[in-house]
Amino acid sequence: MFEKDKEILLVDLRDSPLKKIKKFEGHKKPYLHRAFSVYLIKDNKILIQKRSKKKYHSKGLWANACCSHPITENIIKEANQRLSEELGITEKIEMKELFNFIYFAQLKNVYEYEFDHVLLGEYGGEINPNEDEVEDYKWIEISELEKELVKNPKIFAPWFLISAPIFLDKIKNS
């Protein structure tokens, strides 16, 4: 489901802002737009969530802690806001950007063409998921996630299949 008045920010290949448009319009055609993907870790585990069946795409698929479409330059502030909306995490989490990438996916009735900023934070507190956003969540061992990505790729969202191996490689080598 699209939020009626939500906007996304169209960007060029260097993530320079072009213009804001309605989220619905921005996904009806392959417009490159800004996004973020938050990864949360604790100990040797990563938080993943199963997207609600009420979402407009990638319903019931597993992905990173949360994703969204920032429209300001303060991506980390917007990521904290989205963590609150999706997972009920109300405390501010210190995050850093690990990398970014561009991905494209044509789904049933929408396009995902995103300049995605991948953010990392540590969190060990309470999670109170919004059922309109999140069907389920779990903390998964890094080694188990690596096995699942190879064994069961169809259970994961398309951006997660791209970003998770890069993310795992970066945290192992840091």
For each residue, the residues with C-beta under 8 A, 3 or more apart:
1: 54 55 56
2: 6 23 24 27 56
3: 6 23
4: 24
5: 22
6: 2 3 22 23 69
7: 20 21 22 23 71
8: 20 21 22 23 26 33 34 69 71
9: 17 18 19 20 33 34 69 70 71
10: 17 18 19 20 21 26 31 32 33
11: 14 15 16 17 18 32 33 34 115
12: 15 16 18 32
13: 32 102 115
14: 11
15: 11 12 34 100 115
16: 11 12
17: 9 10 11 34
18: 9 10 11 12
19: 9 10
20: 7 8 9 10 71
21: 7 8 10 25 26 31
22: 5 6 7 8 25 26
23: 2 3 6 7 8 26 27 69
24: 2 4 27 28
25: 21 22 28 29 31
26: 8 10 21 22 23 29 31 33
27: 2 23 24 31 56 57 110 111 112
28: 24 25 110 111
29: 25 26 111
30: 104 106 111 113
31: 10 21 25 26 27 111 113
32: 10 11 12 13 102 113 114 115
33: 8 9 10 11 26 69 113 114 115
34: 8 9 11 15 17 69 70 71 75 114 115 117
35: 67 68 69 70 114 115 116 117 159
36: 67 68 69 70 75 78 79 82 116 117 118 119
37: 63 64 66 67 116 117 118 119 159 160 163
38: 64 65 66 67 79 82 83 95 119 120 121
39: 46 47 64 65 98 118 119 120 121 167
40: 46 47 65 93 120 121 122 123
41: 45 46 47 120 121 122 123 171
42: 45 47 122 123 124 139
43:
44: 141 142
45: 41 42 139 140 141 142
46: 39 40 41 64 139 140 142 145
47: 39 40 41 42 64 65 123 127 137 138 139
48: 62 63 64 65 137 138 140 145 160
49: 62 63 64 65 66 86 87 129 134 135 136 137
50: 60 61 62 134 135 136 137
51: 55 58 59 60 61 62 63 133 134 135 157
52: 55 59 60 131 132 133 134 135
53: 59 60 135
54: 1 59 132 133
55: 1 51 52 58 59 133
56: 1 2 27 110
57: 27 107 108 109 110 112
58: 51 55 61 63 107 157 158
59: 51 52 53 54 55
60: 50 51 52 53 135
61: 50 51 58 155 156 157 160
62: 48 49 50 51 155 156 157 160
63: 37 48 49 51 58 67 156 157 159 160
64: 37 38 39 46 47 48 49 67 160 163 164 167
65: 38 39 40 47 48 49 83 87
66: 37 38 49 79 82 83 86 87
67: 35 36 37 38 63 64 82 116 159
68: 35 36 78 79 82
69: 6 8 9 23 33 34 35 36 114
70: 9 34 35 36 74 75 78 79 117
71: 7 8 9 20 34 78
72: 75 77 78
73:
74: 70 77 78
75: 34 36 70 72 78 79 97 117 119
76: 79 80 95 97 119
77: 72 74 80 81
78: 36 68 70 71 72 74 75 81 82
79: 36 38 66 68 70 75 76 82 83 95 119
80: 76 77 83 84 89 92 93 95
81: 77 78 84 85
82: 36 38 66 67 68 78 79 85 86
83: 38 65 66 79 80 86 87 89 93
84: 80 81 87 88 89 90
85: 81 82 130 133
86: 49 66 82 83 129 130 133 134
87: 49 65 66 83 84 127 128 129 130 134 137
88: 84 126 127 128 129 130
89: 80 83 84 93 123 125 126 127
90: 84
91: 125
92: 80
93: 40 80 83 89 121 122 123
94: 121 122
95: 38 76 79 80 119 120 121
96: 119 120 121
97: 75 76 100 117 118 119 120
98: 39 118 119 120 167 170 171
99: 118 166 167 170
100: 15 97 115 116 117 118
101: 116 118 162 163 166
102: 13 32 113 114 115 116
103: 112 113 114 116 158 159 162 163
104: 30 111 112 113
105: 111 112 113 158 159
106: 30 111 112
107: 57 58 110 111 112 158
108: 57
109: 57
110: 27 28 56 57 107
111: 27 28 29 30 31 104 105 106 107
112: 27 57 103 104 105 106 107 158 159
113: 30 31 32 33 102 103 104 105
114: 32 33 34 35 69 102 103 159
115: 11 13 15 32 33 34 35 100 102
116: 35 36 37 67 100 101 102 103 159 163
117: 34 35 36 37 70 75 97 100
118: 36 37 39 97 98 99 100 101 163 166 167
119: 36 37 38 39 75 76 79 95 96 97 98
120: 38 39 40 41 95 96 97 98 167 171
121: 38 39 40 41 93 94 95 96
122: 40 41 42 93 94
123: 40 41 42 47 89 93
124: 42
125: 89 91
126: 88 89
127: 47 87 88 89 137
128: 87 88
129: 49 86 87 88 133 134 136 137
130: 85 86 87 88 133 134
131: 52 134 135
132: 52 54
133: 51 52 54 55 85 86 129 130
134: 49 50 51 52 86 87 129 130 131 137
135: 49 50 51 52 53 60 131
136: 49 50 129
137: 47 48 49 50 87 127 129 134
138: 47 48
139: 42 45 46 47
140: 45 46 48 144 145 148
141: 44 45 144 145
142: 44 45 46 145 146 168 171 172
143: 146 147
144: 140 141 147 148
145: 46 48 140 141 142 148 149 164 168
146: 142 143 149 150 168
147: 143 144 150 151
148: 140 144 145 151 152 155 156
149: 145 146 152 153 156 161 164 165
150: 146 147 153
151: 147 148
152: 148 149 155 156
153: 149 150 156 161
154:
155: 61 62 148 152
156: 61 62 63 148 149 152 153 160 161 164
157: 51 58 61 62 63 160 161
158: 58 103 105 107 112 161 162
159: 35 37 63 67 103 105 112 114 116 162 163
160: 37 48 61 62 63 64 156 157 163 164
161: 149 153 156 157 158 164 165
162: 101 103 158 159 165 166
163: 37 64 101 103 116 118 159 160 166 167
164: 64 145 149 156 160 161 167 168
165: 149 161 162 168 169
166: 99 101 118 162 163 169 170
167: 39 64 98 99 118 120 163 164 170 171
168: 142 145 146 164 165 171 172
169: 165 166 172 173
170: 98 99 166 167 173 174
171: 41 98 120 142 167 168 174
172: 142 168 169
173: 169 170
174: 170 171
